[in-house]
Amino acid sequence: MAKELDELLDEVESKFCKPDPLGMIERPRGCSGGDILSNDRNRDKAKENLRSTETYEKEDDLDGLINEIFEEPNFDKKPFKLKPKSPGNTSVRASIQGLGKSCSPVYLGGSAAPCGIGTNTSQRACDHLRCVACDFWVVSYDDSVWDKSCDYLFFRNNMPEFHKLKTKLVKKKGTRAYACQCSWRTVEELTDLQTDHQLRWVCGKH
């Protein structure tokens, strides 16, 4: 833009402010030597003002971009209101309070033993067992026993796919077959897990 202004000023000077060697051409008003110097100063001042304006505009644009980058989004902060209590919320609250409980002690049991959270007063077979050795959930199958031919490699390769595990399950009323990826047991009576020191099973919380 400064270049275009220079060209425009040069064109004006060439047309109206050329020196007349013969003194025959009447110069337009304002084209005397003093006026030419004054025009030059005005042109230089106009250039300087133009450059200052462009610099200011660029700095203003840059400041605007910086402000947009660092400006925090303005979210509408609305206070969160709790819904009033109602009788229907009682069951939900009770179910939430029941989450995260562990069996103590942990029981294994046959198919006749009820499943749930085991305690000293409520002896129930834990159905949320997890092995801390192989980090697998323990599966269980009612009225079934593991075939005597089962070995470590069988469970290592086939857990937890039932369609492969069932090839080694034998039906037997009242029993329950437990297995993870590294251990397996067949239980008929309610048994405290602590009595079997080889198992690394724990309650995974209910």
N, C-alpha and C positions, 0 to 999 in steps of 0.2 A: 504494500500500500504506500510506503514511503517512496519507493521507486516511481510509482505512478504519479505521485504528487510532484516529484522533482521534474519529471518529463512535462507535466502540465505547466509548471512555472517557467521552464525553459522555453516552451512553445509560446507562452504569453510574451516573454521578453524578446524573443526573436521577431515577433510580429509588430509589437508596439514600442519597444524600447531600443531599437537599433540606432547607433550614432549616425547623424547626417553630416558627412564631410563637407557638403556644399552649403549647408545651412538653409536649404531651400524648402525642405520638407518640415512642415509644422509638426512638432512632437505633441503627442497627447499630453494632457496635464498629468503631472506626477511622474514624468519620464526624464527629468533633469538628472544631473550627476548625483546630487544629494538624494534625490528620490530613489535613484538606482541603488545607492548604498543602503538607504532605508528599506527598500524592497528586499535586498539581500539579507539584511538583518531580520526582517519579518519572515522571510522564507526559512532562515536558519532556526528562528524561534518556533515557527510552525512545525519544522521537522522534529525539533527537540520535544515539543508538546505531544506530537504524534507518537514518538518513540516512548515517551513517559506514559501516555495513555495505553499503548499496547502492552508495555511492561506491567502496568497496574492491572490490566485485564487478565494477563497471564497469571500474575500472582494471585489475583482474586479467584480465578478458576482453580488454581492449585490448592488454595486454602479451602475452597468448597469441596474438592475431592477428598482432602485430608479429613475434613469434618465428617463427610459421609462415611469414610472408612472407620473412624473411631467413634462415631456416634452410636450409642447403644440403642437397640430397637425399643420402641415405645410400645410396650404391651399394656393393654388395659388390665389394671390390677383390680380384680373384683374380689371382695371378701368371700371366703368359702363358708357356706352356711350348712350346718348339719341338719339333716332331716329329723323331724321330731320322731321320738320313739313310738313304736307301735307294737302291739302284741305279736305281730307276725315276725318281728325282728328277733324275738327270743330264741327261736330255733336256730336261726342263722348264727347268732352269737354263741350259742352252745356248741354248734358244730365247729366254729373257729377255735374255741377254747380247747376242743378235743384234739386239734392238730398238734403235731410235734411231741407227743408223749411216747415214751419208750417203755418196753416191757422190763419189769424187775421183780423177780428173776425172769429169764427167757426160757420158755418151754417148747419142746417138740412133742408131738402127739400123733396118735393114730387118727383114722378118719372119724372115729366116734368123739374125739376131743374137739370142743368148739374152738374156733379161731378168734383172735382179737388181742387186746392188750392184756398181757399176763401180769398178775400181781400175786402176793402171798395169799390174799383172800379170794382172788378171782383167777383160778388157774386155767389159763387159756393158751392154746398153741399159737405162737407168733407166726403170722403170715406175711411179715415184712422183713424177712431175714436178708442180710447182706454179708458176703464173705470179704474180710479185710485182706485176705491173701491174694485172691485173683480179681477182686473188685467186681464180682458178678452178683446179681440178685439171685437168691436161692429159690428154685422152683419146687413145687410139691404136687404130688398126684395122689388123690385119695383111692383107697382100695387097690393099691398096687405095691409091688415090691420090685427091687432091682434084681435082675438076673445075676447069678453068681459069676458069670463070665465078664461082667463090667470091669473096666480098668480105667486108669487115669487118661490114657490116650483117647478112649471112647468119648469121655465127657469133654476133654480138651478140644476135640474136633467137631463135636455135634451140639454143644450148648450154644444158645438156648432153643434150638429148633425141635419142636415136639415131634414132628413127623419122622425125625431121625432117632430121637430118644425113645420113642415108643417101641422100637424094635427090641429093646432090652427090658421092657416093663412086663411084669407078670401079674395078672389079676389075683388079688387075695383080699377077702372081705376084712374090714376093720383096720387095715394097715395104711400107712402113708409113706410114700417115697419122696425123699428130699435129695436135692443135688445142686451143686454150683459147678464151676468149670474145673475145680480141682478136688472136690470131695463129694461123697454121696453117702446117704444113710437110709435105712428102712426102719421105721418106728411103728410100734404097735401100742405101747402104753405111754401115758404122759410122762415125759422125762425132762429133768432140769438140764439145760444145755451145758452148765458148768461141770457136770459129771463126765462129759466127753472132752478130754483135754486136747484131742487131736484136731477138733473142729475149730476153725477161726471165724465162726459165724457170730454176728451181733444183730441186735434189733435195729432196723433202719428207720425207726420212728413211724408212728401211725398218724 
